[in-house]
């Protein structure tokens, strides 16, 4: 057993074993080289082999690698700069997704260039230090494709290069999608405060609604302004403001309205009756009644009185609900939406939803500001607002429904007005067509009636202001309110997902950092290398007469024994390759597998370097009966030894 060469930078120990094969790769290479030399009739000059960290620094590999990492930094900058920015300011070619695609493409291209250069350095660094014959294939295969890297890992060869190749592939594949996932579009509601002018009349006169020529409602004539307000309500025209312009704003406006106070009682009914009453046709009842009237004895002045009686139970016996709501003319603080110049109520109904639990005393949604004392004038020729509201309500909402039993004819129904027909309800469509009072009931119309009065009252304030400001510019308007507006703007903007960005950065840097490991040991190379087939052929076929370790010194007898051993090793490798490649069609993987299977534990070792004549060539420096041992820790540092094991030993 031989002893390790202490000057060997890789630290392989080779055990020699005699070989009986006569074929010599060295003889073949000598013959071919001599023929070329004879034809050219020139003598090659020895190459310049100058190892060194600065002299052989892989600038064409490190520079693309650093630029690839810089592209990741640019991608981070794009995500951060577009954070909470309007998509309109980052649109088209400046969209973050487009810019991130550019950075991904450039980074992947640069990392590919760096990895190709790193793979060359790794291959030739292993060749200079000495590596098993099959690793020539596995190092190349693992750096060529992911499939080759997985195959090399399965064979437990070129482990380091294979892992780096897989990490680079993962980084290249996932970098783009993950980085683009770090930025997304969100829809946010932004608030802006401002003060605007709203042309609305706050206090209404009790003479604005109409003119009375007598004491009955039939003697009332609506004023033009009140008639316009009612007509717009019936047509459900948008409430528009001249001179007001605010996009999707919330405002509070003081205007005419009603403070509402409601009470409810139950009235029992019984429609079974006696036979005599049925036969006489005197059995009957009122099952629905809605009526608008005026109460004049209130300390707040005249009040509108809304009375609704309705059958709430099915069957011949049950309860009638009698609900009375008093509407006191008041100044109310309305919560409104203003979009451009169109006003609308923020609340769908006049009352707060929580007040439904207390039907006896329903508080208003809008806060009460101050009462308005409106009275009914009893002198003809005076205008009146309360009678106008009374008359309008009676025309729209007065309604009754009476039922009676006519003996053999059965039950008959007498209806008047709209509400008794609109709020009639039953459990099934068939029951709705029945005239028998046991089959149907009535829904409550009170909410709709009060909502209608709220709508009309606010339109009255708008109309009164429009009449006062008629013919005046917005700046010269006499009737207006300066109110605070809150503009709600929905904006689509880019946002940053910090967790996704962190994952994207880690994945993006895995490839470059892993590739950086492959450059380890570049200072051991004495010239620039490539993976050109011509360079490989030149290295293998170059003639050499002495050992590649030109720093070693031997005695005369040692030199002869080493040369004879080298000849046997090269003939052994030639024989192994010839056994697998008899037809000349064996692939690199076939040759590598054949060498491994036939020389387990004693695989020949190739080494590239300068021979005694100053020539560069690749020689078999161990094999036959020898194996490859690991570097002892004392022969190098822990990091250097670990990298050597990962990148070369397989």
C-alpha positions as CSV (number, residue, x, y, z in Angstrom):
1,X,0.0,0.0,0.0
2,X,1.4,3.4,-1.0
3,X,1.5,6.5,1.2
4,X,-0.5,9.7,0.4
5,X,1.2,12.4,-1.5
6,X,1.4,15.4,0.9
7,X,1.7,17.9,-1.9
8,X,-1.5,16.6,-3.6
9,X,-4.0,19.5,-3.2
10,X,-6.9,17.1,-3.2
11,X,-5.5,14.6,-0.9
12,X,-6.3,11.4,-2.7
13,X,-4.4,8.2,-1.9
14,X,-4.0,5.7,-4.6
15,X,-3.3,2.0,-4.1
16,X,-1.5,0.4,-7.0
17,X,-2.4,-2.9,-8.6
18,X,-0.7,-4.5,-11.6
19,X,-2.6,-4.8,-14.9
20,X,-2.1,-7.3,-17.7
21,X,-3.8,-5.3,-20.5
22,X,-1.6,-4.2,-23.4
23,X,-3.8,-1.6,-24.9
24,X,-2.4,1.8,-24.0
25,X,-4.3,5.1,-24.3
26,X,-1.0,6.8,-24.0
27,X,0.4,5.0,-27.0
28,X,-2.6,6.0,-29.1
29,X,-2.4,9.6,-28.0
30,X,1.4,9.6,-28.7
31,X,0.9,8.2,-32.2
32,X,-1.8,10.7,-33.2
33,X,0.1,13.6,-31.7
34,X,3.4,12.6,-33.4
35,X,1.6,12.5,-36.8
36,X,0.2,16.0,-36.3
37,X,3.6,17.3,-35.3
38,X,5.2,15.7,-38.2
39,X,2.7,17.3,-40.6
40,X,2.8,20.7,-39.1
41,X,6.6,20.5,-38.6
42,X,6.3,22.9,-35.6
43,X,6.9,22.4,-31.9
44,X,4.3,23.6,-29.4
45,X,5.2,26.1,-26.8
46,X,4.4,25.1,-23.2
47,X,1.2,26.8,-21.9
48,X,1.3,29.4,-19.1
49,X,-0.1,27.9,-15.9
50,X,-0.5,30.7,-13.3
51,X,-2.9,29.9,-10.4
52,X,-4.0,32.6,-8.1
53,X,-7.0,34.2,-6.5
54,X,-6.8,37.6,-8.3
55,X,-5.2,36.3,-11.5
56,X,-7.9,33.7,-12.1
57,X,-10.8,35.5,-10.5
58,X,-14.0,34.4,-12.4
59,X,-15.3,37.9,-13.2
60,X,-17.5,36.6,-16.1
61,X,-19.3,34.4,-13.5
62,X,-19.3,36.5,-10.4
63,X,-20.5,39.7,-12.2
64,X,-23.7,38.1,-13.7
65,X,-24.3,36.6,-10.3
66,X,-24.2,39.9,-8.5
67,X,-26.3,41.5,-11.2
68,X,-28.9,38.7,-10.7
69,X,-29.0,39.5,-7.0
70,X,-29.3,43.2,-7.9
71,X,-32.4,42.4,-10.0
72,X,-33.9,40.9,-6.8
73,X,-33.2,44.2,-5.1
74,X,-34.9,46.1,-7.9
75,X,-37.9,43.9,-7.6
76,X,-38.1,44.6,-3.9
77,X,-37.9,48.3,-4.7
78,X,-40.7,48.1,-7.2
79,X,-43.0,46.3,-4.8
80,X,-42.3,48.9,-2.0
81,X,-42.6,52.0,-4.3
82,X,-45.9,50.8,-5.7
83,X,-47.3,50.1,-2.1
84,X,-50.5,52.1,-1.5
85,X,-50.2,53.9,-4.9
86,X,-53.1,54.4,-7.2
87,X,-53.2,51.9,-10.1
88,X,-53.6,54.8,-12.5
89,X,-50.1,56.1,-11.6
90,X,-48.7,52.6,-12.2
91,X,-50.4,51.5,-15.3
92,X,-49.5,50.3,-18.7
93,X,-45.8,49.6,-19.1
94,X,-45.2,50.9,-15.6
95,X,-47.5,48.3,-14.0
96,X,-45.6,46.4,-11.2
97,X,-46.4,43.1,-12.7
98,X,-44.8,44.1,-16.0
99,X,-41.7,45.5,-14.3
100,X,-41.4,42.4,-12.1
101,X,-41.6,40.3,-15.2
102,X,-38.7,42.2,-16.7
103,X,-36.6,41.8,-13.5
104,X,-37.4,38.1,-13.3
105,X,-36.4,37.5,-17.0
106,X,-33.1,39.4,-16.6
107,X,-32.3,37.8,-13.3
108,X,-32.9,34.3,-14.6
109,X,-30.8,35.0,-17.7
110,X,-27.9,36.3,-15.7
111,X,-28.1,33.5,-13.2
112,X,-28.0,31.0,-16.1
113,X,-24.8,32.7,-17.4
114,X,-23.3,32.6,-13.9
115,X,-24.2,29.0,-13.3
116,X,-22.7,27.9,-16.7
117,X,-19.4,29.6,-15.7
118,X,-19.5,28.1,-12.2
119,X,-20.1,24.6,-13.6
120,X,-17.0,25.0,-15.8
121,X,-14.9,26.0,-12.8
122,X,-16.3,23.2,-10.7
123,X,-15.5,20.6,-13.4
124,X,-12.0,21.6,-14.0
125,X,-11.3,22.3,-10.4
126,X,-12.2,18.7,-9.7
127,X,-10.0,17.6,-12.6
128,X,-7.0,19.6,-11.3
129,X,-7.5,18.0,-7.9
130,X,-8.2,14.6,-9.2
131,X,-11.6,12.9,-9.4
132,X,-13.0,9.4,-10.2
133,X,-13.4,8.7,-13.9
134,X,-17.2,8.4,-13.7
135,X,-17.4,11.9,-12.2
136,X,-16.4,13.3,-15.5
137,X,-19.9,12.4,-16.6
138,X,-21.8,13.1,-13.4
139,X,-20.4,16.6,-12.9
140,X,-21.2,17.5,-16.4
141,X,-24.7,15.9,-16.3
142,X,-25.7,17.5,-13.0
143,X,-24.8,20.9,-14.4
144,X,-26.6,20.4,-17.7
145,X,-30.2,19.6,-16.5
146,X,-32.4,18.9,-13.5
147,X,-32.8,15.3,-14.8
148,X,-29.0,14.8,-14.8
149,X,-28.8,16.3,-11.3
150,X,-31.5,14.0,-10.0
151,X,-29.8,11.0,-11.6
152,X,-26.4,12.0,-10.1
153,X,-28.0,12.4,-6.7
154,X,-29.5,8.9,-7.1
155,X,-26.1,7.6,-7.9
156,X,-24.6,9.6,-5.0
157,X,-22.2,11.3,-7.3
158,X,-21.5,15.0,-7.8
159,X,-23.8,15.7,-4.8
160,X,-22.9,19.3,-4.4
161,X,-23.3,20.3,-8.1
162,X,-26.5,18.3,-8.3
163,X,-28.0,20.1,-5.3
164,X,-27.0,23.5,-6.7
165,X,-28.5,22.7,-10.1
166,X,-31.8,21.7,-8.5
167,X,-31.9,24.8,-6.3
168,X,-31.1,27.0,-9.3
169,X,-34.0,25.3,-11.2
170,X,-36.4,25.9,-8.3
171,X,-35.3,29.5,-8.0
172,X,-35.8,30.1,-11.7
173,X,-39.2,28.5,-11.8
174,X,-40.7,30.1,-8.7
175,X,-39.0,33.5,-8.6
176,X,-41.5,35.2,-11.0
177,X,-44.8,33.9,-9.7
178,X,-43.8,34.5,-6.0
179,X,-42.5,38.0,-6.6
180,X,-45.6,39.0,-8.5
181,X,-47.8,37.5,-5.7
182,X,-46.1,40.0,-3.3
183,X,-48.1,42.8,-4.9
184,X,-51.8,42.9,-5.3
185,X,-54.7,45.3,-6.0
186,X,-56.9,46.3,-3.1
187,X,-60.1,48.5,-3.0
188,X,-60.1,51.0,-0.2
189,X,-62.5,53.7,0.9
190,X,-60.7,57.0,1.4
191,X,-62.4,59.9,3.3
192,X,-61.9,63.6,2.5
193,X,-63.4,66.4,4.7
194,X,-64.6,69.6,3.2
195,X,-67.2,72.4,3.6
196,X,-69.9,72.9,0.9
197,X,-73.0,74.9,0.3
198,X,-76.4,73.1,0.2
199,X,-79.4,75.2,-1.0
200,X,-82.0,73.9,1.4
201,X,-84.7,75.9,3.3
202,X,-84.5,74.9,7.0
203,X,-87.6,76.6,8.5
204,X,-90.9,76.2,6.5
205,X,-93.7,78.7,6.8
206,X,-97.2,77.5,7.8
207,X,-98.5,79.5,4.8
208,X,-96.4,77.8,2.1
209,X,-98.4,74.7,1.3
210,X,-101.6,76.0,-0.1
211,X,-104.6,78.4,0.0
212,X,-107.9,77.8,1.8
213,X,-111.0,79.4,0.4
214,X,-113.3,77.7,2.9
215,X,-113.2,75.5,6.0
216,X,-113.2,72.1,4.3
217,X,-110.4,70.2,2.5
218,X,-112.3,70.5,-0.7
219,X,-111.8,74.3,-0.4
220,X,-108.0,73.9,-0.5
221,X,-105.8,74.6,-3.5
222,X,-102.1,73.5,-3.4
223,X,-99.5,76.1,-3.9
224,X,-97.3,75.7,-7.0
225,X,-94.2,74.8,-5.0
226,X,-96.1,72.2,-2.9
227,X,-97.7,70.7,-6.0
228,X,-94.2,70.4,-7.6
229,X,-92.8,68.7,-4.5
230,X,-95.7,66.2,-4.4
231,X,-95.4,65.5,-8.2
232,X,-91.7,64.8,-7.9
233,X,-92.4,62.5,-5.0
234,X,-95.0,60.5,-7.0
235,X,-92.6,60.3,-9.9
236,X,-89.8,59.4,-7.5
237,X,-87.6,62.0,-9.3
238,X,-84.0,62.3,-8.0
239,X,-83.5,65.1,-5.5
240,X,-81.0,67.3,-7.3
241,X,-79.2,70.4,-6.0
242,X,-78.1,73.3,-8.1
243,X,-74.6,74.5,-7.3
244,X,-73.8,71.5,-5.1
245,X,-71.2,69.1,-6.3
246,X,-69.5,66.4,-4.2
247,X,-68.5,62.9,-5.2
248,X,-70.0,60.2,-3.0
249,X,-70.2,62.4,0.1
250,X,-72.0,62.2,3.5
251,X,-73.6,65.4,4.8
252,X,-76.0,66.4,7.6
253,X,-78.7,68.9,6.4
254,X,-81.2,70.7,8.6
255,X,-84.6,70.7,6.9
256,X,-88.4,70.5,7.4
257,X,-89.7,67.2,8.8
258,X,-91.7,65.5,11.5
259,X,-91.1,64.3,15.0
260,X,-93.0,61.0,15.3
261,X,-94.7,59.5,18.3
262,X,-96.6,56.3,17.9
263,X,-98.9,54.2,20.2
264,X,-100.6,50.9,19.5
265,X,-103.6,49.0,21.1
266,X,-105.4,45.8,20.3
267,X,-109.1,45.5,19.6
268,X,-110.7,42.0,19.7
269,X,-113.0,40.9,17.0
270,X,-115.4,38.0,16.5
271,X,-116.9,37.1,13.2
272,X,-118.7,33.9,14.2
273,X,-122.0,35.8,15.0
274,X,-125.5,34.3,15.6
275,X,-127.6,32.6,13.0
276,X,-130.1,35.4,13.2
277,X,-127.4,38.0,12.4
278,X,-126.2,35.9,9.5
279,X,-129.6,35.4,8.1
280,X,-130.4,39.1,8.4
281,X,-127.1,40.0,6.8
282,X,-126.1,42.2,9.7
283,X,-122.9,40.4,10.5
284,X,-119.9,42.4,9.5
285,X,-116.8,44.3,10.5
286,X,-114.1,46.7,9.4
287,X,-110.9,44.6,8.9
288,X,-108.7,47.5,7.6
289,X,-108.9,51.3,8.0
290,X,-106.2,54.0,7.4
291,X,-107.0,57.6,7.8
292,X,-105.1,60.9,7.9
293,X,-106.4,63.7,10.1
294,X,-105.3,66.8,12.0
295,X,-105.0,67.3,15.7
296,X,-105.3,71.0,16.7
297,X,-105.2,70.8,20.5
298,X,-101.4,70.1,20.8
299,X,-99.0,72.5,22.6
300,X,-96.8,72.1,19.5
301,X,-99.5,73.4,17.2
302,X,-101.4,71.4,14.7
303,X,-100.2,67.8,14.3
304,X,-100.9,65.2,11.6
305,X,-102.6,62.2,13.0
306,X,-102.1,58.9,11.1
307,X,-104.5,56.1,12.2
308,X,-104.3,52.5,11.0
309,X,-106.6,49.7,12.0
310,X,-105.8,46.3,10.6
311,X,-106.6,42.7,11.0
312,X,-103.4,41.0,12.1
313,X,-104.7,37.5,12.8
314,X,-106.3,34.9,10.5
315,X,-109.5,33.2,11.5
316,X,-112.9,34.4,12.6
317,X,-111.6,35.5,16.1
318,X,-108.6,37.5,17.0
319,X,-107.3,41.0,17.3
320,X,-107.3,44.2,15.3
321,X,-104.2,46.4,15.8
322,X,-105.0,50.1,16.2
323,X,-101.8,52.2,15.7
324,X,-101.8,56.0,15.9
325,X,-98.8,58.1,15.0
326,X,-98.6,61.8,15.6
327,X,-96.4,63.8,13.3
328,X,-95.2,67.1,14.8
329,X,-93.8,69.6,12.3
330,X,-90.1,70.1,13.2
331,X,-86.6,70.9,12.1
332,X,-84.7,67.7,11.6
333,X,-81.0,67.0,11.1
334,X,-81.1,64.6,8.1
335,X,-78.2,62.3,7.3
336,X,-77.9,62.3,3.5
337,X,-75.8,61.0,0.7
338,X,-74.6,63.5,-1.9
339,X,-73.2,62.1,-5.2
340,X,-72.4,64.8,-7.7
341,X,-75.6,67.0,-7.2
342,X,-78.0,64.2,-6.2
343,X,-79.3,63.8,-2.7
344,X,-80.6,60.6,-1.1
345,X,-81.4,59.4,2.4
346,X,-78.7,57.4,4.2
347,X,-81.4,55.4,6.1
348,X,-83.9,53.4,4.2
349,X,-86.6,54.0,6.7
350,X,-87.5,57.0,9.0
351,X,-86.8,55.0,12.2
352,X,-83.8,53.2,13.6
353,X,-83.8,49.5,13.1
354,X,-83.4,48.9,16.8
355,X,-86.7,50.7,17.5
356,X,-88.7,47.9,15.9
357,X,-88.5,46.2,19.3
358,X,-90.7,49.0,20.8
359,X,-93.6,49.5,18.4
360,X,-95.5,51.6,20.9
361,X,-93.0,54.5,20.9
362,X,-90.9,54.5,17.8
363,X,-88.1,57.2,18.1
364,X,-87.0,58.9,14.9
365,X,-83.7,58.2,13.2
366,X,-83.1,61.9,12.6
367,X,-82.2,63.9,15.7
368,X,-84.9,66.4,16.7
369,X,-83.7,70.0,16.4
370,X,-86.6,72.4,17.1
371,X,-90.4,72.3,16.8
372,X,-92.3,74.4,14.3
373,X,-95.7,75.7,15.5
374,X,-98.0,75.3,12.5
375,X,-101.7,76.0,13.0
376,X,-104.7,75.7,10.8
377,X,-106.1,79.1,9.8
378,X,-109.8,79.3,10.1
379,X,-110.0,82.5,8.0
380,X,-110.4,82.0,4.3
381,X,-107.8,83.5,2.0
382,X,-104.9,82.5,4.3
383,X,-102.4,79.9,3.2
384,X,-101.8,76.8,5.2
385,X,-99.2,74.0,5.1
386,X,-100.8,71.6,7.5
387,X,-104.0,71.3,5.5
388,X,-102.0,70.8,2.4
389,X,-100.2,67.9,4.0
390,X,-103.4,66.6,5.4
391,X,-105.2,66.7,2.0
392,X,-102.2,65.1,0.2
393,X,-102.1,62.3,2.8
394,X,-105.9,61.7,2.6
395,X,-105.8,61.4,-1.2
396,X,-102.9,59.0,-1.1
397,X,-103.4,56.9,2.1
398,X,-107.1,57.0,3.2
399,X,-108.4,53.4,2.7
400,X,-110.9,51.0,4.2
401,X,-111.9,47.3,3.9
402,X,-115.2,46.0,5.3
403,X,-116.5,42.4,5.3
404,X,-120.0,41.2,5.8
405,X,-121.9,37.9,5.5
406,X,-124.9,37.9,3.3
407,X,-126.5,34.6,4.3
408,X,-126.6,32.2,1.3
409,X,-124.4,34.5,-0.7
410,X,-121.6,34.1,1.8
411,X,-118.9,36.6,2.7
412,X,-118.5,39.9,0.7
413,X,-115.8,42.5,0.8
414,X,-116.0,46.3,0.2
415,X,-112.7,48.1,-0.4
416,X,-111.8,51.8,-0.9
417,X,-108.5,53.4,-1.4
418,X,-105.1,51.8,-2.4
419,X,-103.7,50.6,0.9
420,X,-106.4,48.0,1.7
421,X,-105.5,46.3,-1.6
422,X,-101.7,46.8,-1.5
423,X,-101.2,45.5,2.1
424,X,-103.7,42.6,1.8
425,X,-101.8,39.3,2.5
426,X,-102.5,35.6,2.9
427,X,-100.5,32.4,3.4
428,X,-101.1,31.0,-0.1
429,X,-102.0,32.4,-3.5
430,X,-105.3,30.5,-3.3
431,X,-106.1,32.1,0.1
432,X,-105.4,35.6,-1.4
433,X,-108.2,35.1,-3.9
434,X,-110.6,34.2,-1.1
435,X,-113.2,36.7,0.3
436,X,-113.6,34.7,3.6
437,X,-112.0,36.8,6.4
438,X,-110.6,33.8,8.1
439,X,-108.1,33.3,5.3
440,X,-106.3,36.7,5.2
441,X,-104.8,39.6,7.2
442,X,-103.1,42.9,6.5
443,X,-99.5,44.1,6.8
444,X,-98.7,47.3,8.5
445,X,-98.5,50.3,6.1
446,X,-97.5,52.8,8.8
447,X,-93.8,52.7,7.9
448,X,-94.5,53.5,4.3
449,X,-96.8,56.3,5.1
450,X,-94.3,58.0,7.4
451,X,-91.5,57.4,4.9
452,X,-93.7,59.2,2.3
453,X,-94.2,62.2,4.6
454,X,-90.4,62.3,5.3
455,X,-89.7,62.3,1.6
456,X,-92.3,65.0,0.8
457,X,-91.2,67.2,3.7
458,X,-87.6,67.2,2.5
459,X,-88.6,67.9,-1.0
460,X,-90.6,70.9,0.3
461,X,-87.4,72.3,1.8
462,X,-85.6,71.9,-1.5
463,X,-88.4,73.5,-3.5
464,X,-88.7,76.4,-1.1
465,X,-85.0,77.1,-1.4
466,X,-85.1,76.9,-5.2
467,X,-88.0,79.4,-5.3
468,X,-86.0,81.9,-3.1
469,X,-82.8,81.4,-5.2
470,X,-84.5,81.6,-8.6
471,X,-82.6,83.7,-11.0
472,X,-79.5,84.0,-8.7
473,X,-76.1,82.5,-9.3
474,X,-74.6,80.0,-6.9
475,X,-72.4,82.7,-5.4
476,X,-75.4,85.1,-4.9
477,X,-77.8,82.5,-3.5
478,X,-79.8,83.8,-0.6
479,X,-80.9,80.4,0.9
480,X,-78.2,77.9,1.6
481,X,-76.5,76.0,4.4
482,X,-72.8,75.5,4.8
483,X,-72.3,72.0,5.9
484,X,-69.4,69.7,6.5
485,X,-69.0,66.9,3.9
486,X,-67.2,63.6,4.1
487,X,-66.2,62.4,0.7
488,X,-65.9,58.6,0.4
489,X,-63.8,57.7,-2.6
490,X,-63.3,54.1,-3.6
491,X,-59.7,53.8,-4.9
492,X,-58.0,50.8,-6.4
493,X,-54.4,50.8,-5.4
494,X,-51.5,48.4,-5.1
495,X,-50.6,46.8,-1.8
496,X,-47.6,44.8,-0.6
497,X,-47.9,41.4,1.0
498,X,-44.9,41.3,3.3
499,X,-45.0,37.6,4.0
500,X,-45.2,36.8,0.3
501,X,-42.4,39.2,-0.5
502,X,-40.2,37.6,2.2
503,X,-40.8,34.2,0.7
504,X,-40.1,35.5,-2.9
505,X,-36.8,37.1,-1.8
506,X,-35.6,33.9,-0.1
507,X,-36.5,31.8,-3.2
508,X,-34.9,34.4,-5.5
509,X,-31.6,34.3,-3.5
510,X,-31.4,30.6,-3.1
511,X,-30.2,30.1,-6.7
512,X,-27.5,32.8,-6.7
513,X,-26.2,31.9,-3.2
514,X,-26.0,28.2,-4.1
515,X,-24.3,29.0,-7.4
516,X,-21.7,31.1,-5.5
517,X,-20.5,27.9,-3.8
518,X,-19.5,26.3,-7.1
519,X,-16.9,29.0,-7.6
520,X,-15.0,27.7,-4.6
521,X,-11.4,26.9,-5.5
522,X,-11.1,29.0,-8.6
523,X,-7.6,30.1,-7.4
524,X,-6.3,26.5,-8.1
525,X,-6.8,26.9,-11.8
526,X,-3.9,28.2,-13.8
527,X,-5.8,29.4,-16.9
528,X,-9.3,30.0,-18.2
529,X,-11.3,26.9,-19.1
530,X,-14.4,26.0,-21.1
531,X,-16.5,22.9,-21.7
532,X,-15.6,22.8,-25.4
533,X,-15.2,19.3,-26.8
534,X,-12.0,20.4,-28.4
535,X,-10.6,21.4,-25.0
536,X,-11.6,18.1,-23.5
537,X,-10.0,16.1,-26.4
538,X,-6.9,18.2,-26.2
539,X,-6.6,17.5,-22.4
540,X,-7.1,13.8,-22.8
541,X,-4.9,13.2,-25.9
542,X,-2.1,15.5,-24.8
543,X,1.2,13.5,-24.5
544,X,2.8,13.4,-21.1
545,X,6.0,11.5,-20.0
546,X,6.1,12.4,-16.3
547,X,3.7,12.8,-13.4
548,X,1.5,15.8,-13.3
549,X,2.8,16.8,-9.9
550,X,5.8,18.9,-11.1
551,X,6.5,20.0,-7.6
552,X,7.4,16.5,-6.4
553,X,10.9,15.1,-6.6
554,X,11.7,11.5,-7.2
555,X,14.7,9.3,-7.3
556,X,15.6,7.7,-10.6
557,X,14.0,4.4,-9.7
558,X,10.9,6.1,-8.4
559,X,10.3,7.9,-11.7
560,X,10.4,4.7,-13.7
561,X,8.1,2.9,-11.4
562,X,5.6,5.8,-11.4
563,X,5.6,6.0,-15.2
564,X,5.0,2.2,-15.6
565,X,2.2,2.5,-13.0
566,X,0.6,5.4,-15.0
567,X,0.8,3.3,-18.2
568,X,-1.0,0.4,-16.5
569,X,-3.7,2.7,-15.1
570,X,-4.4,4.3,-18.5
571,X,-4.6,0.9,-20.2
572,X,-7.0,-0.2,-17.5
573,X,-9.3,2.8,-18.1
574,X,-9.0,2.2,-21.9
575,X,-10.0,-1.4,-21.4
576,X,-13.0,-0.5,-19.2
577,X,-14.3,2.0,-21.7
578,X,-13.7,-0.4,-24.7
579,X,-15.7,-3.1,-22.9
580,X,-18.8,-0.9,-22.8
581,X,-18.2,0.8,-26.1
582,X,-17.6,-2.1,-28.5
583,X,-20.0,-0.7,-31.1
584,X,-19.0,2.9,-30.5
585,X,-22.6,3.8,-29.6
586,X,-22.4,4.0,-25.8
587,X,-23.6,7.1,-24.1
588,X,-21.8,9.0,-21.4
589,X,-24.3,7.6,-18.8
590,X,-23.6,4.1,-20.0
591,X,-19.9,4.5,-19.8
592,X,-20.1,6.1,-16.3
593,X,-22.3,3.3,-15.0
594,X,-20.1,0.6,-16.5
595,X,-17.0,2.1,-14.8
596,X,-18.8,2.3,-11.4
597,X,-20.2,-1.2,-11.6
598,X,-16.9,-2.8,-12.6
599,X,-14.7,-0.8,-10.2
600,X,-16.6,-0.4,-7.0
601,X,-14.3,0.9,-4.3
602,X,-11.3,1.1,-6.6
603,X,-12.4,3.4,-9.4
604,X,-9.6,5.0,-11.5
605,X,-8.8,8.7,-10.7
606,X,-8.1,11.3,-13.4
607,X,-6.0,14.4,-12.8
608,X,-5.3,17.4,-14.9
609,X,-2.2,19.4,-14.6
610,X,1.3,20.3,-15.7
611,X,3.7,17.4,-16.4
612,X,7.5,17.5,-16.1
613,X,7.9,19.0,-19.6
614,X,5.6,21.9,-18.9
615,X,2.7,20.3,-20.9
616,X,-0.9,20.4,-19.7
617,X,-2.7,17.1,-19.9
618,X,-5.2,14.8,-18.1
619,X,-3.7,11.5,-16.8
620,X,-4.9,8.5,-14.8
621,X,-3.0,8.9,-11.6
622,X,-4.7,6.0,-9.7
623,X,-6.8,3.0,-10.4
624,X,-6.7,-0.7,-11.0
625,X,-6.6,-1.9,-7.4
626,X,-6.7,1.5,-5.8
627,X,-9.5,3.4,-4.3
628,X,-10.0,7.0,-3.4
629,X,-9.8,8.1,0.3
630,X,-11.3,11.3,1.8
631,X,-9.0,14.2,2.7
632,X,-7.8,14.0,6.2
633,X,-8.9,17.0,8.3
634,X,-5.3,18.0,9.0
635,X,-4.8,18.4,5.2
636,X,-7.2,21.4,5.0
637,X,-9.7,23.5,6.9
638,X,-13.2,22.3,7.7
639,X,-14.9,24.5,5.1
640,X,-12.4,23.7,2.4
641,X,-12.7,20.0,3.1
642,X,-16.6,20.2,3.2
643,X,-16.7,22.0,-0.2
644,X,-14.2,19.5,-1.7
645,X,-16.4,16.6,-0.5
646,X,-19.6,18.1,-1.9
647,X,-18.3,19.3,-5.2
648,X,-15.9,16.5,-6.1
649,X,-16.1,13.4,-4.1
650,X,-19.7,12.6,-4.9
